[in-house]
């Protein structure tokens, strides 16, 4: 299991243009490839000036990483700061976590 986390994720709300702040955690059981941390950082920074709803954003990150890495299993979680008094947590999952391990998960 590989876990990568950034507590400095930012993107833009497409409706208001205001910044959204969040914590993004990526967990995965690798296939043949793993992501290099600097490349991931640059990829995540690319969202700083992009308008995208949080629910869609987490799914875009998952789809892009699954396409690039072909993991056995992957989960992307975004925990976004409260806006209007409501905090949003979004999780998107790909694959079967137990398929990459002989141990129970």
Beta strands, then each sheet from edge to edge (+ up, - down):
strand 1: 2-12
strand 2: 19-29
strand 3: 73-83
strand 4: 86-95
sheet 1: 1+ 2- 3+ 4-
end
